[in-house]
Amino acid sequence: MKKITKDMIIIDVLKMDPNTADIFFEYGMHCIGCPHSSGESIGQASRAHGVDADALVKALNEYFAQ
């Protein structure tokens, strides 16, 4: 299993498993379909949206660990 990091581009995580969109939504990241998701890292998007990037990355890694 690949470890998710704040440096990963959002669309790359979504390509790994489209169901991760639900996790992004839970953290207020509703711009999954916007052009920025294909060029913005989780860390960058988290800062822009006021989201705790560490908590989001932890939730994504817990999801992939299942």
C-alpha positions in Angstrom: 0.0 0.0 0.0 1.2 3.4 -0.9 1.4 6.0 1.9 -0.6 9.2 1.3 1.3 12.4 2.0 0.5 16.1 1.9 2.7 16.4 -1.2 0.5 14.2 -3.2 -1.7 15.7 -5.9 -5.4 15.3 -5.1 -6.3 13.7 -8.5 -3.6 11.1 -8.0 -5.3 10.0 -4.7 -8.7 9.9 -6.4 -7.3 7.8 -9.2 -6.0 5.3 -6.7 -9.6 5.0 -5.3 -12.4 7.2 -6.4 -14.2 6.5 -3.2 -11.7 8.7 -1.4 -13.8 11.6 -2.7 -16.1 11.0 0.3 -13.2 11.6 2.7 -12.3 14.8 0.9 -15.9 15.9 1.1 -16.0 15.2 4.9 -13.1 17.6 5.4 -14.8 20.4 3.4 -12.9 19.8 0.2 -15.8 20.1 -2.2 -13.7 21.1 -5.2 -12.8 17.6 -6.2 -13.9 18.2 -9.8 -12.3 21.6 -10.2 -9.1 22.1 -12.3 -7.0 22.7 -9.2 -7.5 19.1 -8.1 -5.3 18.0 -10.9 -2.4 20.2 -10.0 -2.7 21.0 -6.4 -1.3 19.0 -3.5 -3.3 17.9 -0.5 -1.2 20.3 1.6 -1.8 23.3 -0.8 -5.5 22.7 -1.1 -5.8 22.2 2.7 -4.2 25.6 3.3 -6.5 27.2 0.8 -9.6 25.7 2.4 -8.6 26.0 6.0 -8.5 22.2 6.4 -6.2 20.3 8.8 -4.0 18.6 6.3 -2.5 16.2 8.9 -6.0 15.0 9.9 -7.0 14.6 6.2 -3.9 12.6 5.4 -4.4 10.4 8.4 -8.0 9.7 7.4 -6.9 8.8 3.9 -4.2 6.5 5.1 -6.6 4.8 7.5 -9.0 4.3 4.6 -6.3 2.7 2.4 -5.1 0.5 5.3 -8.5 -1.2 5.4 
